[in-house]
């Protein structure tokens, strides 16, 4: 069952990736600021499978390089038309930050234009408006209207429904500034000298940098997909069962604890629970016995869901469940409690 599930998800990823690659190639042709996604299969860092029919795909932005952190705290808020608001809307949260075009030593002239820039600030909401229009036009010019539909959305995010041979998949397309040259000041990681991951791996991860995603109106969201990819990649170098635990936990989540198209708990939450557990239990012997290791993971998940609190792995002051529906979380917590009272493993 796990293998069959994995095969179906891989197949969906391949189909969606092919379509989105075609779409972003057309967008890139129409507007040099946007880059086509690559076609490196299911392990492509641009694609996150949050649930079997819910994907997140980042679309890299071109023409911004030589990033440096900005120390100035200036909260400037505007309407999307560029009118300045007199009072601040809200300060950026730990996961978010401002972005000015001056923070890049090299930038394409197009990033200085007012369709994306207000008084030197690169405004995510404006980038998303430009991007959404390009997505709509490119669906038509690529003859993909029978495969891709732009979904209505209450905020400026760009969501599309993609028809695959098996089912419909909802994809959030997110423009991303890739910053492979430095590690953000806010991410004080690792917090202390831990035995997991190794110092060599920590250095490797930090050397890969981070991304900034256009996912809200004013502030760019920090994203660590390359770092997370490297952490997942070498998980069982010591012959442990961490990856098996993760796959079975994911299957249980999708079949029993939190099914549906838009689950309150996604694969990303499970991955974060796994990282925290690996850090707390770094020894090889902690991951030799599958039932024991698996129960430990589920207990950690249950605690986080019950408390409505799951700390971001790289940013200590960010709760990944802050905006989740609390009654949905409570329902998942009760199902996890039932499982923990009488654990039955689905390993077929």
N, C-alpha and C positions, 0 to 999 in steps of 0.2 A: 504493500500500500504506500509506504514512504517513497519507494522507488518510482511507482506509478505517478504519484503526486509530483515528484521532482521532475519527471519527464514532461508532464503536461505544462508545468510552470515554465520549464526551459523552452518548450515549443512556443508558448505564448510570448515569452520574452523575445525569441527570435523573430516572430512575425511582427510584433509591435515595433521592434528595433528597426526592421527593414523599412516599415512604413514611415516611422519618424525620421529615419535617416534620409529617405527620399524627400520628405517634407522640409527638413532643415537644410538640405542641400539647395533646394529651391529658394528658401528664405535667405540663405547665405549669398546666393546669386543675385537676389533682389536688393539685399542690404549687407554691405561688407562688415558691419558691426557684429553680425551674428554668425556663428561658426556651425558647420554641420556636425552632428554627433558621429563618433567613429563606429565601426562595426566589429568591435572585439568581443562579441558573444555575451553570454550570461554574466561573465566576470567584468563587464564594462562598468567602471566606477560611475559613469553618468546615469546608470539605471538602478533604481532601488525598487525592489518588489516588496511593497508594504503588506499586501495580502494578494491572494491568487488573482483578484480582478481589480487591484488598485496599485498602480505604479507611479513613481516619481522619476521624471527624467530631467536632468539639468542640461541646458543648452549653453555652451561656453560663449562668452563675449570676446570679441577680437579688438585689438588696438588699444589695450591698456596694460602697460608693463612698467616695471621699476617701482613697485608699490612701497610706500613707507607709512608707518603708523602716524596718525595725527594726534597731537596732545591737546589741541584746542577744543574746549567743550563749548560749542555754540549750538544752542537748540533753535534752529530756524524752521518754521513750519509754514506751508503754503497750501493753497488749493491746487488742484491739478492744473488749473489754468495759469498758475504762477502768482496769484494774488497772495501777498504775505498775510499770515494770520497774526493777530496781535498777541494772543496768549498761546503758550506752548500746549500742544495736544497732550503729549505724555513723553517722559524721558525714555530713551531706548532701554530695553531690558538688557540683562547680561548677554543674552544670545544675539543682540542686535547692535548695529553701529551706524554712524553716519559715513558718507563717502564723498570726498571732494575730488574733482578731476585733477586738482593740483597735487594730490597724493601720489600721482604717477609721474615718473620722470619722462615717460614717452606716452603720448595719447593721440589717437586719430583725431583729426579736425572735427569729425562727426560727433564726438563726445562733448564738444564745446557748444553744440547747437541747442537751441531752446526747446526742441521736441523732447530732450532728455535731461537738460541741464537748467537749473534755476540758480542764478547768482553763484555759480561755481559748484553747487551741490549736484551730484548725480542722483536723481530722484527715482527710486524703484517704480513708483506708480506710473511715471511717464514712460519709463523703459517698457513696462508691461503693456501700456496702451499701444505703443509702436509695434511691439512684438505680436500682440493679439491680432492687429490688422494684417500683419504679414502672414500669420498662420491662416487666417480666413482666406486671403487672396491665394496663398500657395496650395490650399486644399483644392481650390477650383483649377488653378493652372496645372496641377499634377494629376488631374482627373481622379481625385481620391474621395469625392463627395459620397460615394457609396460605402467607403471604409471608415472615414473620419468625420465626426461631427463636433463642432465647438459647443461646449455646454455652457448654459447660463451660470453666472456666478455672482454672489453678493458682493464680493470684494474684487480686487483687480487681478486675482490669480487667473491663469489660463489653463482651463481644464478641457480635455477632449475625450470623446468616447471612440475607441478603436475596435472595429469588428475583427475578431480573429476566427480561425476555422472552428474553434471550440466554443467560444463565448465572447461577450463584450467586455472590454477592459477599460477602466477609467484611468486616464493618464493626466497627471499635473505636469505641465511643461514649465520649467523655471529657468529664466536667464541667470547665468552665473559668471561672476568675475573670478577666474582661477588665479590664485596667488601662490605659486609653487616656490617662492623665494624666501618666505619667512614664516615664523610661528607667531600667532597673535599674543599680545601682552596679556589679554584676559584669560587665556588658557594656561593657568599655572599648573602644568601637568608634567611629570607625575608629582603628586602632592608631597611625597617624601620618597626616600630611596626604597622602593618596593622590589620584591624579587620577581614580580611579574608586571609588565614584560621585562626582558633583560635590558641592561643599559644600552647594548648595541642596537636593539630593536627600537628603543626610545629615541636614540639619535637618528636612526633611519626614518622613523615616523615624523619627527620634527623637521627633518630636512625636506619633506614633501610638501610642507606648507598647508594651506587651507583654502576654502572658497568663500565668496560672499554671494548669497542668493537674493534675487529680487522677489521677495515673498510678502512684503508689506508695503504700505504707502510711502513711508519716509525713510525707514531704516533697513539696512541690508542685514541679512541673517547669516551668522557664521556657520560654516558647514565643514565637517572633517571627514568626508567620504574616503579620501585616499588613505588617511590614517586608519580608519575603521577597516578598510579593505586589507591593509597589511596585517592588522591585528588578527583578523579572521583567517587569513591565509596560512599562517604558521602555527595555528592553534594547538595541533597535536603532534608537534615535532618530537615530543617525549613518549609517544605511543599511547597517550591518554584517550578518553572518550568524550571530550568536550563537544566536538562537532556532532557526534551521535546524539548527545543530550540535547543540543540545540535543535537538531532536525526533528527529534521526537517531540520536543516541547512545542515546536512550530506546528507539527501535525495535530497534536492534542488541542492547541489553541484554535486551529481552523475547524476541527471536527466537533469539539466538545465545549471548550470553555468560552470561545469568543468567535463564533462563525459570522457569516454575512459579508456583504460587499464593502461596508465601511466600518470595520471593527474598531472599537475604542482602543484595543491593544493591537499594535501592528508588529511585524517582524522586527522593526527598528527598536521597539521597546524591549523585545526579547533579547536582541543583540546587546543592548545596554545592560540588562540584568546579567547576561553571561559575562560581560567584561568585568563588572563589579565582583562577581563571584570568583572569576579567575584571579583577580587581584587579592581577594581575601583568602583564597585557597590556592597558593602558587605551586605547591609541591606535586610532583609526579604521582605520589601515592594517593593524593586526594582524588585523582581522576582515573583510578584503575578499575574500581567497582561501579559499573553503570547504575544499578538501582539506587545506590547510596548517593552518587554524584547527581543523578537526575532529581531525586527528592530534595536535595539541597537547593538546586536551582528553582524548583517549583515553590519551595518555602520562601525563597527570596522574592519571587514574583508575587506570591500571595501577600507578603508583608507590604510591598510597594503599592499593590492595587488596593489593599484594605486602607492604607494610610493616604491614598490618592497622592502619593509622592514618589517620584522616580528621578533621582538626580542625574543630570546630563553627565556623561563620562569625562568630558574634557573641561566643562565649565561648572564650577561647584555651586553657583547660586542659581542654577536653572532647573526648574521642576518640569520634566517632560509631560507630566499629567495635569499641569496647571489649568488648562482649558478643556480638559476632558469632561464628558457628561458624568456627573457623580453617581447617578442611579445606574448607569451602564457599568461603571467601575464596580459598584457594590454587587451587581449581579454576577460579574466575573469572579469577584472575591468569594462569593458564596459557592460557586461551582468549583473553584480551586480548593476551598475548605472541604467540600464533599470528597474530592479526589484524595486529599491528604489524609482523610480519615480511613480511607480504604483504597490505597494506590493499586490501580490495575494498569499494567503497561501494555501499550498498543505497539507491538514490535513486528507484526506480520507484514 
